[in-house]
Amino acid sequence: MDEIRVIRPQAAARGRQRLDYFLGVSAETCGATGLAMHLVVVPPGAAAEPHLHDGYETAIYQLEGRVETRYGDGLERSVVTEPGDFLFVPPGVPHQAVNLSATERAVAIVARNDANEAERVVPYRG
């Protein structure tokens, strides 16, 4: 493919983590083969479903809000990201994002090295 594409998401799609995603670059939207990049919105007080990514890395850039990411066995460890922070999630690490505000949304850009990443999101029941 030798065509440059612009993707303008018109509405959010509900992801397997039960959060709203604005689909950007992926195999589905533009024929990407090795990259996915989306915008995710975590409503006030909301949390993603605990999950892991089977075989691909995830990078997150926090635009708005404060998010606690619980991770590891039993989701016993955690880190907090704020606007301007980057977060790296290795393949296969169970995790759950939690918006720490009861009144403000959290917004982040999510990039993954798998253009079909939604197909390999695995629920975590730790």
C-alpha positions as CSV (number, residue, x, y, z in Angstrom):
1,M,0.0,0.0,0.0
2,D,1.4,3.4,-0.9
3,E,-1.5,5.7,0.2
4,I,-1.3,8.0,3.2
5,R,-4.6,7.9,5.2
6,V,-6.3,10.3,7.6
7,I,-8.6,8.7,10.2
8,R,-11.2,10.9,11.8
9,P,-13.2,8.9,14.3
10,Q,-16.7,10.1,14.6
11,A,-17.8,8.2,17.6
12,A,-16.4,6.1,20.4
13,A,-16.4,2.3,20.3
14,R,-16.6,0.2,23.4
15,G,-13.5,-1.9,23.9
16,R,-13.1,-5.3,25.5
17,Q,-11.9,-3.4,28.6
18,R,-15.3,-1.7,28.8
19,L,-13.9,1.7,28.1
20,D,-14.6,4.1,25.2
21,Y,-12.0,4.1,22.4
22,F,-11.7,6.4,19.5
23,L,-10.3,4.1,16.9
24,G,-7.3,5.6,15.1
25,V,-4.7,3.5,13.3
26,S,-5.3,-0.2,13.0
27,A,-5.7,-3.0,10.5
28,E,-9.4,-2.4,10.5
29,T,-9.3,1.4,9.9
30,C,-6.5,1.8,7.4
31,G,-4.8,-1.5,6.7
32,A,-1.9,-1.1,9.2
33,T,0.2,-4.3,9.6
34,G,2.3,-3.6,12.7
35,L,0.8,-0.8,14.7
36,A,-2.4,0.3,16.4
37,M,-2.9,3.7,18.0
38,H,-6.1,4.9,19.6
39,L,-7.5,7.5,22.0
40,V,-9.1,6.1,25.2
41,V,-11.4,7.9,27.6
42,V,-11.9,6.7,31.2
43,P,-15.0,8.3,32.7
44,P,-14.9,9.7,36.2
45,G,-14.5,7.0,38.8
46,A,-14.5,4.2,36.2
47,A,-12.1,1.3,35.7
48,A,-11.1,-1.0,32.9
49,E,-11.8,-4.6,33.2
50,P,-8.7,-6.4,34.4
51,H,-6.9,-7.9,31.3
52,L,-3.6,-8.7,29.6
53,H,-2.3,-8.4,26.1
54,D,-1.3,-11.6,24.5
55,G,2.0,-11.1,22.7
56,Y,2.3,-7.4,22.2
57,E,3.6,-4.3,23.9
58,T,1.5,-1.3,24.8
59,A,2.6,2.4,25.2
60,I,0.3,5.0,26.8
61,Y,0.7,8.8,26.8
62,Q,-1.5,10.4,29.5
63,L,-3.2,13.6,28.2
64,E,-5.8,14.3,30.9
65,G,-6.5,13.1,34.4
66,R,-4.8,10.8,36.9
67,V,-4.9,7.1,36.4
68,E,-3.8,4.3,38.7
69,T,-2.7,1.2,36.8
70,R,-2.9,-1.9,39.0
71,Y,-0.7,-4.7,37.6
72,G,1.0,-8.0,38.2
73,D,-0.2,-11.1,40.0
74,G,-3.5,-10.3,41.8
75,L,-3.1,-6.7,40.6
76,E,-1.2,-6.0,43.8
77,R,1.3,-3.5,42.4
78,S,0.4,-0.1,41.0
79,V,1.7,3.1,39.4
80,V,0.0,6.4,38.8
81,T,0.2,8.4,35.6
82,E,-0.6,12.1,35.2
83,P,-0.7,14.4,32.1
84,G,2.6,14.2,30.3
85,D,3.5,10.8,31.6
86,F,4.3,7.8,29.4
87,L,3.5,4.2,30.5
88,F,4.9,1.0,29.1
89,V,3.0,-2.3,29.6
90,P,5.0,-5.5,28.6
91,P,3.2,-8.4,26.9
92,G,1.3,-10.7,29.2
93,V,1.3,-8.5,32.3
94,P,-2.2,-8.4,33.9
95,H,-3.3,-4.8,34.5
96,Q,-6.3,-2.6,35.2
97,A,-6.6,1.2,34.7
98,V,-8.6,3.1,37.3
99,N,-9.5,6.8,37.0
100,L,-8.6,8.4,40.3
101,S,-11.1,11.3,40.0
102,A,-14.8,11.0,40.8
103,T,-15.5,14.2,38.7
104,E,-13.0,14.4,35.8
105,R,-12.5,12.1,32.9
106,A,-9.0,10.7,32.0
107,V,-7.8,10.6,28.4
108,A,-4.8,8.9,26.9
109,I,-3.3,7.9,23.6
110,V,-2.6,4.2,23.4
111,A,-0.2,2.6,20.9
112,R,0.5,-1.1,20.4
113,N,2.8,-3.1,18.1
114,D,0.0,-5.2,16.8
115,A,-2.5,-3.8,14.2
116,N,-5.1,-6.4,15.3
117,E,-4.5,-6.0,19.0
118,A,-8.2,-6.0,20.0
119,E,-8.3,-9.7,19.0
120,R,-5.8,-10.6,21.7
121,V,-7.0,-8.9,24.8
122,V,-7.4,-11.6,27.4
123,P,-9.6,-11.1,30.5
124,Y,-7.7,-11.5,33.8
125,R,-9.3,-13.3,36.7
126,G,-6.5,-13.1,39.2
